[in-house]
Amino acid sequence: MAFLSAIAVASIAWWIATGLVLALARAGSTHLGAVMAVATGVALAGIAGLVATHDATTVGSAYVAFFSALALWAWHETTFLIGLLTGPRRVGMAEAPVETSRFRAAFLTVRDHELALAATVIALVWLMAGADNTTGLLVFVLLWVMRISTKLNIYLGARHAISDMLPDRLSYLKSYFRTDRTSGWFYVSLAGSAGLLAWLTVMAATAAMPHDTAKWTLLACFAGLALLEHLFLILPVRDSALWAWAMERKPKTQSPQNRDLPGAKTSPTDSKAPRATARA
């Protein structure tokens, strides 16, 4: 029963947290100050939760640490999707100034976001040094590693890496995605994700303490969801349908036969690649 409860909690938290971040990002275009106040307050509550459960080894403390890590992650995702913390390059791949390499150009679009995530990981390692409850630290590191893997897949090549979950303000990022092929890295990352999921599942199944059972089950479930998100990169499915309730309402694209009629208006995303993933 403990396994099923942890799986249900992790799955529902993944769905709701992603939707709330998308909703905050949507509201950020008109209420930036309020959105950042909410996101920062949630992040501070997350830090307080990690400190409070530092040495607690109950099932409840594992869940508190889990949600605390999600609160910190949500702050990073919100600031990125709002466009507040991305990188110094905010134009398409072919636009000036032209960079010396595609990798440099792509990295500059997300540099500040990546540095902030790395700094948070370092701070959490320091904060949680010697902790009896490492759930929060491991959840955040898992999210970070899987996100890096996803970004590498998007950069190197994944046929369905483009999604309508990416806000219009960040639409220039689509020009850095490769959708003409699926790179070899995808199969390496998929195997690695599957291996991690198997290991975490074994850890959960063999845990001796209820706290450890909850911790490893939550981690295993998130690893499984990360594996699913990797599959979304190559499957012709609309992952965004899961969060339609939280996303920006975009104007309908006109049919090709009407697009050239006098007075017909085209959406700024009409010429973009077919699909995307917003997990940048």
N, C-alpha and C positions, 0 to 999 in steps of 0.2 A: 504494500500500500504506500509506503514511503517513496518508492521509486515512481509510482504513478503520480503522486502528489507533486513531486519535484519536477517531473516532466511537464505536467499541466501548468504549473506556475511559470516555468521557464518559457514555455511556448506562448502563453498568454502575455507574459511580460514583453517578449520580443515583438509581438504583434502590436500591443498597445503603445510601447515605448517608441517604436518606429513611427507609428501614426501620430503620436503627440509631437515628436520632433518635426515631422513634415508640416503639421498644423502650425507650430511655432514659427517655422521658417516662412510659411505663407503669411502669417500675421506680421512678421518682421519687416516687410516692405512698407507698412504703414504705421506700425507701433514698435519701432526698434527698441526704444528705451524700456518699455514695459516688458517686451519679450526677453531682453537681456537681463532685466531684474528678476524675472521668474526663473530663467535658466540658471543664473548665478546663485539664486537662493536655493534651488534644488541641488546644485553642485556642492554648495557649502553644507547642506544637510547630509549629502553623501559622505563628505569628509568627516563630519561629526559621527556618522554611523560607523565608519571604519575605525575611528579612534575608540568609540564606545565598545565595540565588539573585538578589540585587538586581542584580548586574552580569553574571550568567552568561547566555549566549545559545546554549546547547545545547538539543537536543530534550529531554534529561532535565530540564534546569532549568525548561522550560516546564511539564512534568508535575508537578514538585515544587511550583512556584508555584500551579498549578491545585488540587492537593490541599490546599495550605496555606490557600488562600482558602475551600475547602469546610470545612476544620476550623474556621475562624473563624465561618463561617455556621452550622455545626452547633451551636456554643455558643449563638448567639442563638435558634435555633429550639428548642433544648432548654429554655432558661430560660423561653421563652414558653409552650410546651406544658405544662411542669410547673406554670405559674402563678406562677413566681417573679418574672418581669419582664414584666408586662403593662401595667397602668395602674391609676389610683386607683379607677375605677368597675368594680365586679365584680358587678353585678346586671343584670337584664334591662332592656330599653328602657322598659317601662311602670312599672318599680318605682321607689320613692322612693330617693333624692331625684330629683325630676323636673327634667331640665335644660331650658335655655331653647331648645335646638334639637336636632334629631335628629343633626346633624353633630357638635355639641359632645359629646353623650352618647356617640356612637360613637367619637370620637377619644379620649375619656377612658378607654375600655376598653383601648386599645393605646398610649397616650401614651408610657409609659416604654420600651416595646419600640421604638417608632419613634425616639425620641430616642437610644437606645443604638445603633441601626443608623446613624443619621445621624452620630453622633460617631465611630463606627468608620470610616465612609467618609472623614471629614475626617482622621482619624489615618492612614489608609492613604495618602491623597493626600500628606500630609506625609512619611510614612516612605518612600514610593516616588518622591519627587521626584528627577528626574534618573536614574532607574533605566533600565538597558538592557533589563531583563526586566519588562515591565508585565503579564504574564499574570494574576498573582494579583489585582492591583488591578482590572483590567478584568472578571475573572470576578465579583468581589464586587459591583462596581457594576452589572453586568448583572443579577445576582440581585436586588439591591436595587430597581432600576428596574422590573423585571418584577413583583416582589412588590407594589410600590405600585400598579401597573396592575391587578393582580388584586384588591387590596383595594378600589380604586375601583369595579371592576365588581361586586363583592359588595355594596358599599354602595348604588350607584346602581341596580342591578337586573340579575340574571342568573337565568334560570328554574331552573337546577339547581345553584345555588351552595351548597347544603347537603349535607354529606358526613359519613359516619360516621367519618371520620378525625379529627374534632375530639374530644378527650377529654371525658369527662363533666364534669370540673372546669371546663371552659370552655364548657359548653353554653349559658350565658347569652348568649354572643356571637351565637347563631343568631337572637336576637330583633332584631338590627340588620341582618340580611341582607334584601334584597328579592328575592323569588322570583316576584312577580306579573307581572313584565315583564322584558324585556331592553332595557337602556338604549342610547341612541345611542353612549355611550362605548365599549361593547363593540366596535362595528364600527370605531371609530377606533383603539382599542388593537389590534385584530386586524390591521388594515391596517399599523399601525406595526410590530407584531411581525414581520409577513411581510416588510416592507421591510428591517428590521434583519437578518433571516435572509438575505435575498438579498445585502445588502451584505457581511455577514461571509463568506458563501460565496464571493463574488468575491474578497475579500481573501485567503482561504485558497488559492483556485485560482491566484492571480497572485503569491503570495509567492515571493521569490527565495531566502530562506534556510530551511533545515529547521526552525530554531527558530520562525520566523514562520509556517511552514505548520502546525506543531503548535499554536501559540497561536491562530491564527484558526480552525482547524478545531474546536478544543475550544470556543471561543466560539460558533461557528456551531451546533454540536450543542446547546449549552445554550439558544441562542435558539430552536431548533426545538422543544426540549422545553418551553420556556416557552409557545410558541405552542400546543402540544398541551394544556398545562394550562389555557390560556384556553378552548380548545374544550370541555374537560370542564365548564366553567361553564354551558354551554347544551345539552349533549348528555345524554340520559338513560342514561348509562352509569356503572357503579360503578368509578371510578378506584381506590378503596380495595382492590379485589380484588388489585391488584399487590403490596400490602403486608399481606395478611391474616396473614402469619407474624409480623409485628411489632406488630400492633395489640392493644388491650385486648379480652379476650373478654367480650362483652356478652351478658346473658341474652336468650333468644329472646322476641320479642314474641308475646303470646298472640293467637289469632285473635279477631275481633270477637264471634263467637257465644259464646265462653267467657269473655270479659273481664268480663261482669257476673254471672257465677255466684258464689255464696257462697264466700268464701275465695280467690277468684282475685286474683292480685297483678298490678299493672301496672308496667311499666318506667317510670322517670322520663323517658325520652325518647319515650314513646308518643305524646305530644301535640305533638311537635316537627315542624317542616317536613320534607319527604321526603328531601332529600339535602344534603350540605355539602362544602365543601372546607376542609381544615385548613391551607391555606397562608396563614396569617394574618400 
